[in-house]
């Protein structure tokens, strides 16, 4: 750093701004979404760690008298959510080929699958034999799955927003599809979180 | 008013037309990072005064051993809200939000942050969050300390506590959105040729800070969500009577709140690393050491949280782990301090207010750092835990450190932000009063703590009366010290001498544009190959003398 002569004092004009990236470039925005998802992941990581600690410290887990969880419905739900991640990926491939119709189809199917997942979760809530305050397991169960459910809902809103905007001709194309990518990344994130949740809450005995 | 505010004429050859001052934009949803930075700065200074008044109320109560000034409940509310305001509404927004937003795009040669609208959203979460916190005094302020440890926080005033949780969640969201923006801006928007190893040290510090914010603040949100459920719905995550575990809250809380102390100090390290070489007129010593030590501090800061919990029944082997890691942080911190001292060493010091505060920072922060190494030692901590020794330590790092640094930054960049110079006489009075008041208020607390005075109490053993009175007098001097500062700022904005583009002879990019910079920051993008910290060399002197004009001429030839 010490000594360097004034070899060149170059000037870059406004016209060349695109060369070194100005705000509004898709790669910045996608990177921003990834950074945001890291923050989101940390909330879940904190909650998961809390859950595991409660579990480790408790004399018995789940606390005595907690009814066994049914696996059939949440199992089907899990399959639906995991499959939806593959479905939404097709939308990305479609828009990169400028196929807006394909984008709409795949996003539509993903949205439907998300709705089915949320409906299944609500159905499960109404048929569980424990409430939010029954015991520590029940509380963590509802708060964790509920918090995840809110994220599914938010992902659904993103997907529907993209579907709404895709009606405008030329809004999404192979060169401009940040909204599609953001919704897709978010959806994958929600999916991964669910897999961890499902293992922690349902499968881990 | 507007006539006084007419900007200086165009600097010949510079071309950029300075913007006319328009006050309304500072109250609007502006997406200009400079406006947002100043919005952050003014808002956080406002809350600094609020938090200061709360502190004066606390010190007034403690002037005598008896409970005579406020009730015990109000006292608990006062110190709780004082701490919350100072952390979430003063130091964090001022250190990261204000200087980060104002400086980062300028010093990396960008025209704005990566996400300007998100930036504005992050700022506009702060006033409602702050007012919400203040409103808790109307329903019974939260009285369980800024840590809000359960089960205490579950049994004290519930409305105030719920407001505290909501307000901290809002402020935390604002911080996370800000950090996201800083990371993307620093990594993606640097001007061409500015590699990571050439970018200003403040960028390194903000990168390390933002990573910490991103990784730790969400965990606090998780803890507060669970605490909120316990408080409002009646679950028992942290309530031992329902099978919950309050220590889990402590772990989650400190997983954020220990990194939070680095969130409050790392940006200041960055500011100091920018200010010292300019006013010492010497190249920075150990650029890479300072840069990489920020990253080291950031990483170590994430794995030492349980040193706040040595008395929470942590097993000895775990204490050992956290104790050693904590002590290791003194190494990268020491590297920074030595680099700063080596930077000042043999320099042609210019002792203006910014430099005084910067050097005051180095000396006071070292005292706080040493007491930090002391409390990091588990056997010692078991003795002084929750005593005034800890209060003394934290104020030496947060006031002697962060606040001195924010003052230094405010004086240093005031000409750039406003286009006016500050009054140095008033500035020096401000510094002297602050320095005396600060040491008088907090130095005796070390002794109070070692002798066993508990923190967070409204009444105490009469044997502590004299020292407490000294602390209280010191705190009043601190309160008075703000007056010359406010007068200086208010007067200088309107009547200060017009500031040239580069009043201090700085080499970072923000000094290459007008004071204040035009909305798009630079008429031509600043690119030069001389090192950003090559102060004092002949080439640098030449470049600084010629300034942007020379850059223009060279550019025209190419």
Interface residues (C-beta under 8 A of the other chain):
Chain A: X1 X2 X3 X4 X5 X6 X7 X8 X9 X10 X11 X12 X13 X14 X17 X19 X20 X21 X22 X23 X25 X27 X28 X29 X31 X32 X35 X36 X38 X39 X40 X41 X42 X43 X44 X45 X46 X47 X49 X50 X53 X54 X57 X58 X63 X132 X133 X135 X136 X139 X140 X143 X147
Chain B: X110 X111 X112 X113 X114 X115 X116 X118 X176 X179 X180 X181 X183 X184 X187 X188 X189 X190 X191 X192 X214 X215 X216 X217 X218 X219 X221 X222 X223 X225 X226 X229 X233 X234 X235 X236 X237 X242 X243 X244 X245 X248 X251 X252 X255 X283 X284 X287 X524 X525 X527 X528 X529 X530 X531 X532 X533 X534 X537 X539 X542 X543 X550 X551 X552 X554 X555 X556 X558
